[in-house]
Amino acid sequence: MAPPVGIVTGGSSGIGWALVQHLVSMGWNVVIADVHPPKESIPNNKTLYVRTDVSSWEQQADMFKQAYAWGKRLDFCALNAGIDDRDDIFNSLSYDVDKPPKQPNTRTFSVNLTGTYYGIKLAAHYMTIPSKHGGKAKLGGKIIVTSSGTGLFPTPGIPQYSATKHALVGLVRALGRSKAALEANVRINAVCPAIVATGALPPGLLDVIPPNQITPMSTILRCFDALGDFGDVGHDDWVEQGRMGETVEGNVQDLIWHHPPVRPQGQGGSFAREKGALAVAQVYKERNRQFAIAGE
Ligand SMILES: NC(=O)c1ccc[n+]([C@@H]2O[C@H](COP(=O)([O-])OP(=O)(O)OC[C@H]3O[C@@H](n4cnc5c(N)ncnc54)[C@H](O)[C@@H]3O)[C@@H](O)[C@H]2O)c1
């Protein structure tokens, strides 16, 4: 079989770079999509770097096109690029009627949320193209989104970041229950790292966190393995047997699985969430499909 192919956004450093090395060590070919090139190189043309700002539709679409032309297939996509807050609300109040706030910088939303949505849309497209090159026995593939522990628990220091990471959990849970995604044979899940010592952390953060509360990279790779089963990619049912819509937190040495809240028995109605979920999805299906076809 031709080597399996993955894309890792934000793959030039930190968690993304560790995942790239991990995949290559298991025989994968990997496209690194990042605003900066990786500092080290991987021999034997096992990787392709494509400069990509994930918040740009054009750049991400072009990267996926190049990735598919290079790899002739797409089995896996890690939507991992992310940045922390670029604004503040309550510590920058002016208390002066003549000094209203400037328009805030919302790039965190564009990179973390919009960029990931773009990535899911493009990955689903390329994973479901019948290959002219005979690369894949079955169409479909796996997507893993990098959310965060801050996507599960409120984190007052970085509210923009925490909001986007919560949104990613919501997106994965919603798509993870989509009949159409199952039929397209695409599986989508989220990794939620706790604090990992990477370049993403601001100066001084590691000074205020006890060393035994830092999560080693090996725990995060175990999360990716638990969702991706990368070593089994050659099996016919690699995608079908995969998890769907799950959220796993990697925290210190532990993998902690998180599930959506359960409404207490006897409180409120549960029709739209349970028995009626399919009927509700059916109502939106054709309407949203038309929006997608029409585009902007
Ligand atoms: N380090 C942590 O403690 C931690 C915890 C939870 C979640 N995360 C998440 O893990 C992911 C990876 O972060 P990391 O800790 O490895 O940080 P990192 O800064 O080492 O890596 C992030 C990479 O994303 C790239 N990037 C930034 N903006 C981009 C854009 N617009 N388009 C493409 N690439 C872009 C950067 O160049 C960098 O290579 C992020 O989504 C982050 O939010 C990190």
The ligand as a Tripos MOL2 file, in Angstrom:
@<TRIPOS>MOLECULE
LIG
   44    48     1     0     0
SMALL
NO_CHARGES

@<TRIPOS>ATOM
      1 N1          0.9520   24.0850   25.1540 N.am      1 LIG1
      2 C1         -0.1510   23.9630   25.8740 C.2       1 LIG1
      3 O1         -0.1250   24.0160   27.1150 O.2       1 LIG1
      4 C2         -1.4700   23.7180   25.2010 C.ar      1 LIG1
      5 C3         -2.5550   23.3440   26.0030 C.ar      1 LIG1
      6 C4         -3.7840   23.1230   25.4180 C.ar      1 LIG1
      7 C5         -3.9280   23.2590   24.0470 C.ar      1 LIG1
      8 N2         -2.8500   23.6280   23.3030 N.ar      1 LIG1
      9 C6         -3.0880   23.7710   21.8610 C.3       1 LIG1
     10 O2         -2.1880   22.9590   21.1630 O.3       1 LIG1
     11 C7         -2.0030   23.4870   19.8430 C.3       1 LIG1
     12 C8         -0.5310   23.5530   19.5570 C.3       1 LIG1
     13 O3          0.0750   24.4830   20.4480 O.3       1 LIG1
     14 P1          1.5310   24.3070   21.0220 P.3       1 LIG1
     15 O4          1.4410   24.3070   22.4800 O.co2     1 LIG1
     16 O5          2.2220   23.1890   20.3430 O.co2     1 LIG1
     17 O6          2.1310   25.7230   20.6170 O.3       1 LIG1
     18 P2          3.2570   26.1510   19.5990 P.3       1 LIG1
     19 O7          3.2360   27.6310   19.6280 O.co2     1 LIG1
     20 O8          4.5340   25.4420   19.8940 O.co2     1 LIG1
     21 O9          2.7080   25.6040   18.2160 O.3       1 LIG1
     22 C9          1.6810   26.2350   17.5320 C.3       1 LIG1
     23 C10         2.0630   26.2730   16.0680 C.3       1 LIG1
     24 O10         0.9740   26.8670   15.3620 O.3       1 LIG1
     25 C11         1.5100   27.7450   14.4060 C.3       1 LIG1
     26 N3          0.5230   28.7460   14.0620 N.ar      1 LIG1
     27 C12         0.1110   29.8220   14.7860 C.ar      1 LIG1
     28 N4         -0.8050   30.5260   14.1050 N.ar      1 LIG1
     29 C13        -0.9920   29.8860   12.9270 C.ar      1 LIG1
     30 C14        -1.8070   30.1310   11.8070 C.ar      1 LIG1
     31 N5         -2.6140   31.2130   11.7350 N.pl3     1 LIG1
     32 N6         -1.7510   29.2650   10.7700 N.ar      1 LIG1
     33 C15        -0.9260   28.1910   10.8100 C.ar      1 LIG1
     34 N7         -0.1180   27.9170   11.8470 N.ar      1 LIG1
     35 C16        -0.1540   28.7540   12.8970 C.ar      1 LIG1
     36 C17         2.7490   28.3370   15.0710 C.3       1 LIG1
     37 O11         3.6600   28.8700   14.1100 O.3       1 LIG1
     38 C18         3.3030   27.1240   15.7920 C.3       1 LIG1
     39 O12         4.2160   26.3980   14.9960 O.3       1 LIG1
     40 C19        -2.7030   24.8440   19.8360 C.3       1 LIG1
     41 O13        -3.9760   24.7230   19.2560 O.3       1 LIG1
     42 C20        -2.8470   25.1600   21.3030 C.3       1 LIG1
     43 O14        -3.9180   26.0080   21.5600 O.3       1 LIG1
     44 C21        -1.6320   23.8670   23.8400 C.ar      1 LIG1
@<TRIPOS>BOND
     1     1     2 1
     2     2     3 2
     3     2     4 1
     4     4     5 ar
     5     4    44 ar
     6     5     6 ar
     7     6     7 ar
     8     7     8 ar
     9     8     9 1
    10     8    44 ar
    11     9    10 1
    12     9    42 1
    13    10    11 1
    14    11    12 1
    15    11    40 1
    16    12    13 1
    17    13    14 1
    18    14    15 2
    19    14    16 1
    20    14    17 1
    21    17    18 1
    22    18    19 2
    23    18    20 1
    24    18    21 1
    25    21    22 1
    26    22    23 1
    27    23    24 1
    28    23    38 1
    29    24    25 1
    30    25    26 1
    31    25    36 1
    32    26    27 ar
    33    26    35 ar
    34    27    28 ar
    35    28    29 ar
    36    29    30 ar
    37    29    35 ar
    38    30    31 1
    39    30    32 ar
    40    32    33 ar
    41    33    34 ar
    42    34    35 ar
    43    36    37 1
    44    36    38 1
    45    38    39 1
    46    40    41 1
    47    40    42 1
    48    42    43 1
@<TRIPOS>SUBSTRUCTURE
     1 LIG1         1 GROUP 0 **** ****
